[in-house]
Amino acid sequence: MVIYDEFGPEKILEVHDDTETKTKRDNEGKFVKGVTPWNKGKKRVYSKQTLERMSNAKKGKHISQRTEFKRGNISWCKGLKGLHIKGSEKGWFKKGRVLSEKINEKRLKKLREKILIKPILVVNENLGYIIGVILGDGSVYRINRSCRISFEVTSQDFAINFLNSLREIGLNPMICKIRPTNGISKQSRYRVQANSLVFGNWFNSIKHEIKLAQMLSTYGSKIGFLRGFYESEGTLYIRKKYETPYISICNTNIELLKLVKDLSMKLSIRFNLYGPYINNGSLSDNAKPIYRISTTTIIDGYKFLSTVKPNIKNGVGQDSIL
């Protein structure tokens, strides 16, 4: 069988019919003994023009038998080098690239929907729980055009409970697990985050103790706030001799502890205030002193656990100190 080389019309190449060889290679494999390679004994199989096209292909140039070498054709990659803009080191998405007005409008619309989420800020037990957790171990701070609610803890159950509470008021929180990078016997931490400019502005307007006391007027909001703050800052001691609960809550904000003490008193649970104590856990010399409130009697400890009903530090499992 004889064929004409498309890119070398002046030269005729002889090609042997190797259908049987191809069939054997497909059935038995490429490198089976006895199978003759298709190009064995052949020299200069490709024309000079074909070799030039192959060389250009390795350099990232477009290959098309119908248009590449057509007279007057302008290649799609003319002026481009590989996948980058000619003369640019950062490629198509280099810094300072101007987006179209339509794309910018779409991005701003999504950004507005994200930061202007309108949560359900009705004072109830769930909202009181969120406020208590944030004032304990959480934080609310401004980030770009929004406000971020952030909370980090080693207890997975605690993190999931806070995550579900944020979802109940209409926010869209996320949770991630942070593994310890060094050290011995360090626990993994769980971080919960949500973004809402509306919630951030509202929280900053009511976080003062006087306004907070006025807002936590319902029975459910008091229960939720005490549960959230206790799970963040509280400790449960079980007296080994009598197996009785002893509740203790520590914080550097004495006014906040007084608020917790007053709210508990309205539920007929008595706490005593102690302090100040030196803050040995801080590396700063100007660290704020620590204050502590604790239950006065055995009955107050039992009543706190039965009334507030904390999800953790409730004496079930290994969340208490003997």
Buried (B, 14 or more C-beta within 10 A) or exposed (E): EEEEBEBBEEEEBEEEEBEEBEEBBEEEEEEEEEBEEEEEEEEEEBBEEBEEBEEBEEEEBEEEEEEBEEEEEEEEEEEBEEEBBEEEEEEEEEEEEEEEEEEEEEEEEEEEEBBEBEBEBEBBBBBBBBBBBBBBBBEBEEEEEBBBBBBBBEBEBBBBBBBEBBEBBBBEBEBEEEEEEEEEEEEEBBBBBBBBBBBBEBBEEBBEBEEBEEBBEEEBBBBBBBBBBBBBBBBBBBEEEEEBBBBBBBBBBBEBBBBBBEBBEEBEBBBEEBBEEEBEEEEEEEEEEBBBBBBEEEEBBBBBBEBBEBBBBBEEEEBBEE
